[in-house]
Amino acid sequence: MTRRTWIPVTAAAAAVVVAVGVALIAVRPWGQDTEASSGSVATPTSTSAPDAARSPKELRTEFLDRYVQDGRVVRTDQGDDTVSEGQAYGLLIAFANGDRDRFDDIWKWTKTHMLTDDDLLAWRWTPDDGVADEQPASDADLDAARALVLAGDAWGEDRYTAAGKRIASAILEHETATTELGTILLPGPWADSEPYRYNASYASPAAFAVLAKATGDDRWTALNRGSRAATAAVLDESQLPSDWSQVHADGTVDPMPATGGDQRVLYGYDAMRTPVRYAEACSADDRALAGSLAPTLRRTTQLAAQLDLGGTAVTGDTNALAYTARAAAEYAAGSSGAAADDLERADRTAATTPTYYGDAWAALGSTMLTSDVLGGCATTAGGAS
């Protein structure tokens, strides 16, 4: 498989000043934007918020009804293409809904069109070209493996369990690296040279725990520890996590711009998943990372889709994920009322400005924070009620 390349930051690289200090320039490794583009605001199909907050099940059902077509999760606001992340979200959402038929349809389509010979998922598929970018993205691989082993166990389907374990094994083989911080999750096989590209929102403590239990492989526990240390190191550099960072072999971390064209270092469409991932964790140390973001995110009631690393809006765009992320931070900090308010704001934003990405995270976030169906521990940890 062709490996994407990127230009690592060196001490001699030019600096970009952001609100919290100096960030260094890098070139994004993808041929197209990844998750950062997924959150762009679509033309609304609704102009009013729902009369009452929708339940997590209603949000999940609406996502499946709106975006899943014959097993393919279609980014209707992104040119009708499909990315591996979307297929993985579809699997998680269908499993949480107990929708075995749609889960099977989504997995069959994914296996047929995106599963590579390395047992990872090609990143992007288009109706015109088929696989348009074969490089995997580890967040999608991790979410898909998690969904498959959960479904295999819950529904007694050995084929799902076996498929999830194969993907899990491939993640450990192709998408991890060892640093002084420990073993970290790489964003994909293309990032296997030092300094390592790192995306804190790709790491999922709950998924690591699910796969550790399913496989009996202690490397998942080590990966959780190392990724937690890397994420903590990211937060040592700023009040909010950056969409992208780089981790050196000696454990030092640099915040990074998300793309070659936009040199701002932001808390945006990628990074906002970080508190959700960590708030649903079963470890108090992991949840504490999510809770540490709450004071910065509380500075303004209305949240934009992108903030600088000090919490100031840098766009007028909105996205449901921004509120889902703050709900997660409040949840982890023990502020149940504030978390509930933000889940309602996420719901209203998703209803009035629907996007594939925002709708996915309105459904996933409310599920992860209010139930243990996806293997997390948010409710038993005493977060929002």
Phi, psi and omega in degrees: 000139180291128181268130172290147177242157176215161184264113181291154177280138174240169181297338182271356183293156177293150183253149175242124182275128174237179189300330185257007177143217187248132176237153187255159188269139174218164176257129181295138187283345186275151174289331175232164175296148178259233186303331182300325179281341186293341185264005183299147189282127177270166172296124184299143173258000177218148182244005180221147178285157177295153181298325179223153180301136179280148179286160175307320179296320178295318178298319179295314181298318180295324177297311181298318181293323186278323192247345183264123180234107179053040178090351179260129176273111189262126175279085187295337177262011182231032177085015177065027174271181179223138176238157184300324176305317181295319178297320179293318176300318180300319178296314180298316184291317179295320177297313180300330179276355184068024184266085186293324181295313181288326175302313182296320178299316181295317180292319179299316179295316180298313181297321182287321191253340189232343182287125183267172178295341179271007181066027171243173184256128172300145190287315191225141179227138176234153179300329182280321190248353189071226179292113181263341175209112186274354181290133179286161171235124192292335177296319178293316179300317182294315180294321179294315179299317178301311181299319183293316182288327175296315180294319179300319180288314185291324188253003179064035182253098183298331181294324176292315180301314181296318179295318179297320179292324178295316178296318180301316179297320180293324176300311180298325183282322191247345191232033175225160176213156180254128177229180176296339176281345184119196178281129181240156177275121175278155178290342178178171180299335181292346184256033189267020176239149184274139000288144189273132172295140183219137176233108185300332183282353176281329182288136181226100180304321179294319178295319177303316182293319178300316183285329175298316180294318184290325186259339186068020184262117183293347180295335177291323177293319177295322179295322177297315180297314182293319179292324175298317180296321179293319178294321176298322178294323175301316182285342172291338183269343185198167182286331178234152179288143175279153177306316181226152176218173166232143181244125177275161181302329180278003176093355176286151187230139175238129170297151186225152168293159182279327184223166176291330183278321181256109186269010176285143175261115194231157163263100188225217189300329174282301190299332182295344175284341186302308180297329178293314179300318185276334179291332181273001185293160178269350181263134177298325179295320177294313181297328180297327178297318177295315181296333182292343180278343187302313183302321179290319183286343179281354189293339177218142181291313180275129182250137173272168181287343177218137177234157168283177187285358173258000175098008180268135181296140177239008178209159173267357180291154176237158177203142182300330183299327181302317180283324175300319180296316179291325175302319179296317179297316178295320178304309182294332179277356178088012181265084188294321181295315179296322179296316180297319178299318182288328174296324175292320177297320177299318179299313181297320180295317178296324182287322184270334179227073185289132171222153177308311187289314179296319179294321178300316185277338170296318179289312182293316183298314180296327178290312183296328185269347185238003178207168177251017186298333180262015174091004178272180185230023186301315184290320180287344179277354175086035176276219182295146180266000000 
